[in-house]
């Protein structure tokens, strides 16, 4: 489940809440708004981008006929 940040309009305090995307905002004495925050997703190493994300070279149709 993702972590959402909410800020109270009255006291300006920020609360971090782990909840489902369709769950309601946490209850506070004042109204709260959901904040937009940056994520911390970092791809490192030679795994995902090098092996799964790049476009793979297409085979020539003439090459595939010769293989049969």
Phi, psi and omega per residue, in radians:
X1 nan 2.512 -3.128
X2 -1.358 2.821 3.061
X3 -1.754 2.176 3.110
X4 -1.921 2.585 3.078
X5 -1.951 2.349 3.104
X6 -2.171 2.586 3.076
X7 -2.196 2.319 3.118
X8 -1.333 2.343 3.107
X9 -1.169 -0.595 -3.056
X10 -1.435 -0.941 -3.048
X11 -1.683 -0.151 3.113
X12 1.138 0.222 3.097
X13 -1.338 2.589 -3.136
X14 -1.886 2.332 3.116
X15 -2.084 2.344 3.031
X16 -1.738 2.258 -3.056
X17 -2.295 2.279 3.022
X18 -1.596 2.057 -3.085
X19 -2.767 2.910 3.047
X20 -1.243 2.776 -3.111
X21 -1.117 -0.532 -3.086
X22 -1.684 0.085 3.072
X23 -1.259 2.613 3.095
X24 -1.251 2.858 3.106
X25 -1.123 2.644 3.104
X26 -1.127 2.666 -3.084
X27 -1.462 2.315 3.107
X28 -2.351 2.920 3.101
X29 -1.166 -0.466 3.099
X30 -2.007 3.065 3.112
X31 -1.268 2.561 -3.135
X32 -2.133 2.655 3.065
X33 -2.172 2.576 3.104
X34 -1.403 2.307 -3.137
X35 -1.635 2.626 3.023
X36 -1.642 2.182 3.140
X37 -2.271 2.767 -3.129
X38 -1.289 2.680 3.078
X39 -1.660 2.953 -3.115
X40 -2.113 0.610 -3.128
X41 -1.456 2.063 -3.104
X42 -2.218 2.269 3.044
X43 -1.658 2.150 3.127
X44 -2.276 2.694 3.081
X45 1.551 -2.940 -3.063
X46 -1.841 0.301 -3.036
X47 -1.406 -1.598 -2.935
X48 -0.989 -0.959 -3.040
X49 -1.145 -0.772 -3.068
X50 -1.274 -0.545 -3.038
X51 -1.833 -0.568 -2.997
X52 -1.963 -0.423 -2.976
X53 -1.720 -0.572 -3.078
X54 -1.139 2.636 3.026
X55 -1.229 2.322 -3.138
X56 -1.517 2.540 3.138
X57 -1.114 2.441 -3.130
X58 -1.481 2.523 3.088
X59 -1.378 2.567 3.011
X60 -1.295 2.490 -3.133
X61 -1.131 -0.576 3.133
X62 -1.167 -0.585 3.105
X63 -1.181 -0.671 -3.109
X64 -1.234 -0.535 3.103
X65 -1.217 -0.625 -3.129
X66 -1.237 -0.407 -3.115
X67 -1.312 -0.382 -3.073
X68 -1.340 nan nan
